[in-house]
Amino acid sequence: MNETAATVSPFARLMGVMQRLGRSLMLPIAALPAAALLMRFGQPDMLGSNGPEPGGLADVSGFHWMTDVAAVIAAAGAALLENLPLLFAVGVAIGFARKSDGTTALSAVVGYLVFDRVTRTMFLGSGIREQVLIRTDSLEEVINYGTQNPTRILGGILIGLVTALLWQRFHRIKLPAWLAFFGGRRFVPIITSIVALLLGVLIGWLWPVLAEWIEHAGELLAGAGAVGTGIYGVLNRLLIPLGLHHFANSIVWYLVPECQVDGKTLGGDWNCYFAGDPTAGEFMTGFFPVMMFALPAAALAMWRAAPPHRRATVGGIMLSAGLASFVTGITEPIEFAFVFVAPVLFVVHALLTGAAMAIMTLLDAQLGFGFSAGLIDLLLNASKSNTQNLWAVLTLGAIYAVIYYFVFSFLIKRLNILTPGREPEPDVDSGEPSSRTG
């Protein structure tokens, strides 16, 4: 037996699995900016703003070309939003399996379709009948397959994980000669459909209780106002080194809290914001001051803290990282420059992020993003109907830039933190590193 494998603690194994799950969630999440952009461009204040005036020539002739184009684009985005569970099922299956291929994706689709239909049928006898039933003209109750499955993305994630595990276990299975055609990878969709059926029955029985727990947790977090968003902001940053922040994001962005838009029940702050809910965006707004202003200021502080003879090299790295954070909201190049070498800076960063989330909630500021909290998303969504108090976002961003610069500069020099450029100088005589940082 491999001694290294034998000495791995159960906690380390669990964390390894959770990190794999976090990485696998990045694949379906990567498709969401496309949905957000399509939804955004299809709204009235964007492409739809050039629609015909009532009574005008275009209105009389029926030539509603721009309004129609906007409607088509919005429908394309809605198609992605309404099928998020299926996207997560396929994405997680591909990302979690160690050596996936096309059959992994096909199996995930098969599995989720079976799971979706079985759970809806099981829900007929549960306490959530109203979410899956509609009344016909003859007053008969039938399953409403046009609504999203009440399990939402949790059902998709579950099927994705199960599919990945089944693929790893059975993609090389050997069957008797008379069944050889169904062996190997062809067997995976078959076994996935059977397991998905059993899971659908099980979840159909258990979901009323689980849904109540999740609903209470979501209501508690959303109802806590600034405290709830602040706690989420701190946890979001603290989970980055473990790769688990995507899992936390998936809960508050795509699952809870719920909202009602145009008669549809949607789950998650991200879904509600892009659907136009006037109260949505509180779990995203606070990231803009941090990603656009604070972290670029931290990059500037790390550059200025480097010894003079290293600043040219460090400056190029920090400048590009700061620009990426400001424009796109990609923060990892900056955060990973201090996350592991300076835990104290990381904790301060997490606490300040939580504070930004809470402050934005207190100021009733609302702003969402399709990809991340950068300039691109800010410009796209600044004029959105449910974006509120943009001035507060920009003002706090300017204040946070000053705070981050001076806090990072002080702590780096006071604690002699080895941020980029402050690594020990190599000793010329002995070839060993020197402790000088300049």
N, C-alpha and C positions, 0 to 999 in steps of 0.2 A: 504494500500500500504506500502511496505517496505521502511522506510525512508532512509535507507542507499543506496538502489538502486536508489531512487528518487534524491538523492543529487549527484550522480556520474555525473561528467561533460561530455559533448560530447567528449572533447579531451581525457579524461581518457578512455572512451569506445572505441574510435578509437585506442588508444594505446594498449588496451587490445586485440582488434581484430588483430592488426599488430603483437603483440607478439605471438598470437596463430598461425598466418601465418608463422612467423619466426621459431617457433618450428616445425610446420608441414613440412617445407622445409628440416629439418634435416633428415627425414626418407628417401626420395629419394637420398639425398646427401650421405647417409651412404652406398648406393650401388655403388657409383662411384669408390672407391678405388679398388674394384674387376675389374671394367672395365679398370682402369689405369694399374693395375698389368698384366692383360692378354694382353693388347696392348703392354706393355713394354717388357714382356718376349717373345712375338712373333716377335720382331723386329730383323733385321739382326745382330746387335752387341751383342745380347743376345743369345737366343736359336738358332736363325738362323745362327749364325756364324760357326756352325759345318756342314754346307751344303756341297754338293759335289763340287769338283773342276772341271772346264770345261775339258772334255776329260778323266777324271779319271774313275776308275772302277765303282764308284757309278753313275757317270753321264751316262756311257754307258749302264749300266744295268737298269737304271731308278729307282734305289733304293735310292731315295732322302729322307731318313727317317727323318733326323733332320730338314731339310728345310720344309718338309711337316708338321712335328709336329708343328713347329713355325707358319706356315701359319694357321693351325687349331686353335691354341691358339689365334693368332691375330684376327682371324675371330670371335672368341667368345667375345673378348673385343669390336670389332667393332659393334657386334650385340647390345650391351648395349649402346654404344655411339650413334648409329643411331636411337635408340628408347628412347632417353632421354625425349621427351615430354610425351610419354605414362608413363614412370616411374614417372615423376613428377605429372601427373594426378592422378595416383593411390596413390602415397605417400602422396600428399597433401590432397586428399580425406580422407584417413585413419587418418592422423595426425590432420586435422582440425575438423573433426566431433567429438563431445564430447563423444559419445559411439558408435564407429564404429564396424562393423563386416564384415564377408565375402561378404555380399551383397554390402557393400560400395565399395569395390575393384572392384567387378563385374560391378557395375553401372558406375564406373569411366572408365573402359575399354570400355563399351558400349558407354558411352558418348563421349569419345575421338575418337573412330572409326567413329562415326557419324559425329562429328565435323570436323575431318580430311578430310573425303571424301566430305562433303558439302562445306567446305571452298575451297578446290582445284577446285571443280566445279565452285564456284563463282569467283575464281581468273581468270578463262578463259576470263572474260570480264573486267579485271582490268589492271592496268599498270604493273603488275608483271607476265604477262603471261609466259615470258621466263623461270621463275623459276619452273613452273609446267607442261610445255609442252615439248614434244619431237616429232621429225619428223620420221615417219616410212619410209620404202623403197619406199612406194607409195606417199611420200611427204605429207601424211596426218598428221595433228597435233593431238596428243592424250595426255591424262594426264599421266605424268610420276610419278607413285606412288612409284618409287624407291628413289626419293629424299625426303629430310626432308621437312615437312610442313613449309612454310615461317614464320609462327608465332612462330616456335620453342617452347622453354619451356614456353613462355608466354601463348600459347594456352593450354599447359598441366596444368599449374597452374590455369588458368581460369576454365577449366573443373573440376579440383580437388576441387576448392572452391565451385562451383555450385553443384557438386555432394554431398559434405558434407552437404550443406544447405538443399538440397532436401531430403537427407536421414533423417536428423533431423526432417524435417517437415512431411514426409509421411511414415516413416517406421512402423507406427502403424495405418495407415488409414484403415477405415472400408468401404467396398464396398457392394452394394446390394448382396443378396444371390446368384443370378445367376452369379455374377462376383467375388464371395468370394475367388476363387482360386488365383486371381490376387491381392488380398488385402495385407496389411501389407508390409513386406520387399520385396515381389515379385513385388510390384508396383513401387519401386524406380528405377530399370533399365528402366521401361517403360517411366516414366515421365522424367527421365534423358535423354533418347534418343530424346524425343520431344523437350525439352529445348535446347539440344545440336544442334538439327537441326536449331532452331530459332537463336541460337547464331552463328552458322556457316554462316547463311545468313547475319546476321548483321555484323559480322567480315569481311565477304567477301566483303561487301560494304565499310566498314570503314578502312580496313587494309592498302590500298595504302597510305592513309594519315598518319595513325599511324606508319606504317613502315618507312615512310620518316622522321618523327620526331625522331624515335628511331635510325635510321641510322645516322642522323645529330648529335644526342647526343653522339653516340658511336664514330663517327669520331672526334668530338670535344674533347672527353676525350682521345682517342688514339692519336690524332694529337697534343695534348698539350705536349706530351713527358713526361719529368720528372715532370712537373707541374701536369699533369693529373694523373699519378701514385701516386704522393705525396698526392694529394687531396683524392684519393681513399683510400690510406693507413690511413690517419687521420680519415676519415669517418668510415672505417671498424672497428677501435678500439673504436671510440666514440659510435657506435651503439651496442656494446656488452652488456651493462647493460639492454638495451631495447629488446635484443634478435632479433634485426633487421639486424645484420650484414650478416646473411645468405641470406637475400633478396638482399642486395647490391652485395654479391658475385655471386648470381645467374645471375645477369645482365652482369657483366664484364667477368665472367668465361664461361657462357654457351650461351650468346646472342650476345653481341658486344664486341670487333670489329669482323669483318668478315675476312676470309682468303680463299684462293683457294689452295687446295691440291689434286693432282691427278684428276683434273677436277671437283672436288666436292666443293661446297660452304659451308663452316663451319662457325658457329657463336660462339664466345666466346674464350677467351684466353686459357682456359683449354682444350677445344676441339682442338683448333689449335695446341697447344703445343704437345699433345699426338699423333696428326695426323702427326707431323713432320714438321710443318711450321717453316721455319728458323728465323722468326721474332717474334715468340710467346713466352710467358712466362713473359712478363714485369709486369703483374699484380699479379705475384706470387713470383718472385725472392726475393724481398725485405723482405719477411717474414722470410726467413732463418736466416739472422743475428739476428733478434729479437727473434725468438722462440728457436733457438739452443744455442745462446750465451747470449743475453741481459737479457732475463727474468730469466734464471738460475742465472745470476749474481745479479739480483734484489732479488731473493730468498736468495742468500748468504748474501746480505746486510741486509735484514730483520732478518735473523738469528743472524748476528753479532750485530745488534742493540738491540736485546733482552737483558734483565738483565742476568748476568752470571748464576744465579741459575735457569733460565728458558731455557737456551740455549740448553740443552740436549733434552728437549721436543720439542721446536720449531725447532731445527735442524733436527730431524727425519722427521717432516712434510715438511719442506722446501727442504730437500735433495730429498725426494721422488717426490715432485712437480717439482723441477728443473730437475731431471732425466727424468721425464715424458715429460717435455717440450723439452729437448734436443733430446731424442730418437724418440719420436712420434709426437711432435709438439702440444700436448695437453696443452694449456696454462691456462685454466680456474682456476685450483687450485692456481696458483700464482696470476693471475690478480684479482680474487675475494678476495684475502687477503688484497688488498689495494684499489680496485675500489670504495667501498662505504665509507670506513673510511678515505680516503685521496683523495678527488677529484683532488687536485693539482698534486699528483703523477700520477693519471690517465690521466690528460691532458698532462703532460710531456711525458708520455708513448705514447699517441696517436700522438703527434707532432714528436717524435723521430721515430715512425714507419713510418709516412709519409715521413720523411727525408730519411730513409733507402730505401723506395721504389723509391724515386726520384734519389738518388745516384746510385742505381743499374741500373736505366734507363740511366743515364748519362755515366756510365761505360760500357754500352752495355752488361751487364751481363744477362744471360737467364738461368733459372732453374725452373722447375715446380714440382708439387707434386700431387700424387694421393689421399692422405689422408690429410696430413698437412706438414708443413715445418720443418720436423725433420730429424734426422740422417738416418732413414730407407729410406725415400724418396730421400734424397741426394745421398746415395750410389746406389740406384736403377737407378737414372737418371743422375748420374755424367758423364757417358760415352755415353749418348744419343746424336744423331747426331746434334740436334739443341740446346744442352746445350752449353752456351758460357761463357767464363771468370769466371770459377769456383773459380779461385784464388781471384777474387774481392769479391766474396761472403764470403769466409773464412777470408779474411783480414778485411773486414768491421765487420764481426762477432767478431773478436778478439778486435777490437777497441771499438765496442759497449759494449762488456762485461765490459771493464774498465769504460766507460762512465756511464753505468747503475749502476755499483757498487758504484761509488763515488757520483753520483747525488742522488741516493736513500739514501745512508748513510747520506749525508749532510742534505737533506730535512727531513728525519725521525727525526733526532736529533735536528735540528734547529727549526722545527715546532712542535716537540713533538707529532708526529703522532703515533696513537695507533695501530701499526701493530702487528701481532701475537707475544705474549710474553710481550708486553708493556702495556697490560691492567692494570687498577688500581689494586693495591694489596688490598685484603680484610683486613679491620681493625679488629684485634683480639679482642679488647675490646668491640667495638660497633657492630661488625658484618657488618659494612658499608664499601664500597669500599674506599680505600685510593687513593690519586692522584699520589703516587710514581710510577715511571716507571723504575727507576734504571739507 
